[in-house]
């Protein structure tokens, strides 16, 4: 399996990664847990080292699945997970909107660490841009998590961001390599 370095970091991952969303969310009923763990582990046997999940998938169950499947392989694989959605205030399975406030990002990180069964998140990034939170605040929260050892790599953008949003540096609050999309 070919390898790639992500961005300017020394984070090396397989050229092919496995997005795990569909195993427990999004494309019909969730797959059988034992079967999905077998799929993830078969990917490792074939050289895949990069796995993507998010708290919103399930919700929460996809991170739990990925954490369980990859627990024996920590140090050999890279797990990416995402933040940025607000849970249903009534405790339902749906999400009520976006929430990238720094205090929420830190709450998500703590919960994701437990579900993924890791001490630090390899790659932690914003799922959707929250127009109500300055990108500098988002970057600052992730930088704080890196400083605390709860995340290992700086935020360098996001997932499915709106290309019409202006691009600007994240400024003093974040990593010098951070660029808002």
N, C-alpha and C positions, 0 to 999 in steps of 0.2 A: 504494500500500500504506500503510495506517495504521501509525503508530509508537506505541510504548509506552515509558515509562521504567520500568526495573525498580527496585522498592523506592524507597528514598530517595536512590539514586545518580543520577548524570547519565547512566547507561548507557541509551542509546536503541536499541531494536531494533524490527524489524518486528513487527506484531501477530500475524502467523503466523510460526512458526519451523519448522525442519525437524529432527526427531529422526532421526538417521542410523543407529540401531542395526540396523534390519532390512535394511540394505544389505549387511551382512556377518555377521550373527549373529541368532539368535533365531526367525526365521520361515521356516525351511527353509534350503536351500543359499544361500551368499553369491551376490550378484548379480555379473555381469561387471564388473570394475573400470572399464573404459572407459565402460560404460553408466551405472554409478553416479556417476562423475565428471560425465557429461553431465546426469544428473538434478539433482545439486547445483548445477551451473552454470546450468541452466534455472531453478532456483528463484531464483537471484540475478537473472537477467534479469527475473523477475516481481516483484522487490522484496523477497524474503526476505533478511534480514540476520542472522538468529539461527540458529545450528547447534549441535546437541547431540550429544555422543559420550561415550565412557568407555573407559578402558583394558580393562575387562572384556569389552567387545564384540569378539568375535573369537576369542580375546583379542588385543588390541593392533592388529589389522588395521583396525578401524574408525577409530581415531585416525589411522593412516597414510593411509587413504583420504581422510578429511576434510582432513588436512593438505595432501595433494597437490592435491586439488580446489580448495581455497581459497587456495593460495599466491599466485596472481596477484591476489587480491582483499583482501589484508591491509590493514587500515585502513578498509575498507568494510564488513566483516562482524564479527560477534561469535561467538566459539567458546566454548562451555561444555563442560567435561569434569569427570569425577568420579573420586573415590578412595574407598577403604574396603574393598576385598576383599583377601584373602590369596591369593597364587598357590599353585598346587600345589607342595609342596616337592620333588617328583620331576620337575618341569619339564613336566608334562602340560598339556593345554589347559583343564583344569577349575580351579575355585577351591576352596580348602580351607576357607574361612570368612571372617570379617570381620577387618580389621586397620586401625585408624585411629590406631595409635601415631604420635606426631609424627615419628619417624625414618622410618617407612614412608611417611607422607604426603609427606615431602620427597623420598624416592626416587621415588615415583610422579610427582611434579611434574617432576623432572629428565627422566625417561623420556618423559613426555607432551610436554614441550617439544620434544624431538627428533622424536617421531613426528608432531606437529602442525606442525613446521617453523616455530615461532614463538619469539620471545625472551621473551614473557610470555603467560600464559594469561589470557584475558579474564575468565572466570568459572569458578572452581575450587571445587567443593563436594563434600560427603560423599554418597556413593551410598546407604549404609545406616548407621544408627546402630550403632556398636560399643558394646555395653553394658559392655565391659571397659575403656573409655577415657573418662575424664571429658570432657565437652563443652568444658570450659575448656582442656584440653590440645589438643583438635582445633582450636579457635578460635585458640589461641596459635600453633600450627604454621602455619596459614594466614596469620595476621598476620605471622609471620616471613617467609613467602614474598612477601607484599606489600611488606614493608620491603626485601627483597632485589631487588625488581623482577621476580620470576618469576611473580607473579600480580597482576592489576590490580584486582580487586574483592574486597571482603570476603565471606567465607562468611556466608550469612544463612539457614541452615536446611539442608535436605538433600532427597534424593530418596526418595520412598516410605517416609518415616519412620513409626514406630508412633505413632498418635495417643494411645495410652494412656500413653505416657511423659510424665512431668511436664514442664511448660514452666518453664524458669528462665533468667535472664540468664547469659550466659557469663562475666561477671565481668571482672576486670582483665586476664586473659591475652589476650582477644580485642578485637575492635572494639566500640565502645560500641553499635553497632547490631545486634550479633549476638544472636540469640535461639535457644536450643536448642529443638528440637521433640521 
